[in-house]
Amino acid sequence: MPNQILMFLLDNLLGLFSLALLLRFYMQWLRVPHYHPVSRFIVTVTDFIVRPARRWIPGWRGMDLSTFILAWFFQFILLAGLSFLQGLGMGSLLGLALLALVAIARLTLMILLVSIIVQAVLSWVNPQSPLMPLLENFTQPLLGMFRRVIPPIANVDLSPLFALLLLQVLLMFVGNLQYQIASWF
């Protein structure tokens, strides 16, 4: 019972913090406006660890690698802690490092998936929502690929549907990759 509580707390606290770091990385990379309340919240929550890390980990081509590496590191700590609490030991550090990278990829796909669904619902319910510019910044790179190829049919944009299908296939691929890496180590 205490292990389950510790696993629950570890999974939620480190998982949410890793998600916040990953969101910060993508918001900086995609140039999401800093005045948005969600952006300010994410930056405020993660600033205490990102600022010192920037001294040690430089950016690369306009990307804040310190934030990305911190997100990966917290996923690594999460996986190591969960495997230790489950009695599996620490396992291979290389295996945990690869699994953390796959977890970051899975988290990225889930961010895109949820963003597209929320954006599609808001476009029908409340297109003037203050959340729409933020969601548009997150989804535009993916949806733009489909919008170039698939024209709107009767003023209905079908690009989110095809993007969701692609994301689901990619999630299956990432899940299979995660299973294979876990079986190697």
Stockholm file with secondary structure:
# STOCKHOLM 1.0

chainA/1-185         MPNQILMFLLDNLLGLFSLALLLRFYMQWLRVPHYHPVSRFIVTVTDFIVRPARRWIPGWRGMDLSTFILAWFFQFILLAGLSFLQGLGMGSLLGLALLALVAIARLTLMILLVSIIVQAVLSWVNPQSPLMPLLENFTQPLLGMFRRVIPPIANVDLSPLFALLLLQVLLMFVGNLQYQIASWF
#=GR chainA/1-185 SS CHHHHHHHHHHHHHHHHHHHHHHHHHHHHTTCCTTSHHHHHHHHHHHHHHHHHHHHSCCBTTBCHHHHHHHHHHHHHHHHHHHHHTTCCSCCHHHHHHHHHHHHHHHHHHHHHHHHHHHHHHHHHCTTCTTHHHHHHHHHHHHHHHHHHSCCBTTBCCHHHHHHHHHHHHHHHHHHHHHHHHHHC
#=GC SS_cons         CHHHHHHHHHHHHHHHHHHHHHHHHHHHHTTCCTTSHHHHHHHHHHHHHHHHHHHHSCCBTTBCHHHHHHHHHHHHHHHHHHHHHTTCCSCCHHHHHHHHHHHHHHHHHHHHHHHHHHHHHHHHHCTTCTTHHHHHHHHHHHHHHHHHHSCCBTTBCCHHHHHHHHHHHHHHHHHHHHHHHHHHC
//
